Amino acid sequence: MEATQTYDAQLAEFEGRIARGEKIEPGDWMPEAYRKQLIRMISQHAHSEIVGMLPEGKYIPHAPSLRRKMVLIAKVQDEAGHGQYLYHAAETLGATREEMIDALLTGKAKYSSVFNYPTLTWADIGMIGWLVDGAAIKNQLMLSHASYGPYSRAMVRICAEETFHYKQGMEMIVHYATNGTSRQRTMAQDALNRWWWPSLMMFGPHDSDSPNSAQLIRWGIKTKTNDELRNEFVTEMVEQFNAIGLTVPDPDMVYDAEREQWIHGPIDWDEFWQVVRGNGPMNAERLAARRKAHDDGLWVREALVAFAQRA
Ligand code: BYC
């Protein structure tokens, strides 16, 4: 009974700190469920950054100019850095790097569904920057206000870098759509057709099917729901694509003048869950690539351990 009262008092103090806008830091008391939610989310986020290097990395040798190649190399390298910040943030909660990597490589851990789709043309590189990074920024700007200090600070830095990713993608697609050859315009539209729905799915299931949202919002990890963020994103993106003559592939899209929002048509949730469960078009290939990279990097890890032991 006494232990329960102590827990209740600690919980009240913890929730009071969150309500006052204070950050929770690594050594502070926190409910076990808060710690677990953060490890789940931050490690999934880290895996997404690392797996997210693969669809774009494939195109580094095929960049159409030296400038585009340099920009793409810098972007993919940033994503590796984001993965590192995030693994570190999860480590502050007691997760080990080995456990997290093992969960990814054995297929136990989730990572963003969007990276299980193939990149088929160079225009996909621009569309990922504009649309996929755009969706990621929408979500991450919210997470930069998260109640856990290390996660929110990692988000501030990551969002600054992602904004560059977004702008280079937008510059590329705007150029192809408004000033490019007819083939480039067709490629830009085709890329939009294939990446639109996976980008909307990045925000997660509808609020009514999102088991984690209530707890995450209660503890200030998320401050908006999956649907709120997705709806804001749709409205911003539809208007930008319309302005450059590209068409969002949604025949049911309507404008709600009262809410001043574009409302998207039904999302194929069966497809989403298939991808999340490992049956998407590129899941097996993505995990095989990560396993190979991990095996190829064994000598580096061994050398680091040997160096640390000698030092
Ligand atoms: N894909 O209760 P819900 C980037 C899972 S990468 C896969 O709504 P929550 C970039 C969810 O995990 C940026 N799984 O969950 C890199 C949960 O399963 P578990 C990636 C998904 O946590 C390279 C279940 O469905 N961003 O920027 O409230 C190149 C029920 O969902 C997905 C992040 O990782 C999905 N799309 O909300 C370019 C942001 N959606 O874990 C760009 C951090 C849901 O209970 N994460 N699930 O077994 C988040 O903000 C939240 O976790 C989510 C989901 C909004 C994704």
Residues whose N, C-alpha, C, O or C-beta is under 5 A from the ligand:
A	BS01	BYC	M41 Q44 H45 S48 E49 G52 M53 E79 K110 Y111 S112 S113 V132 D133 A136 N139 M201 M202 F203 G204 P205 D209 S210 P211 N212 S213 V276
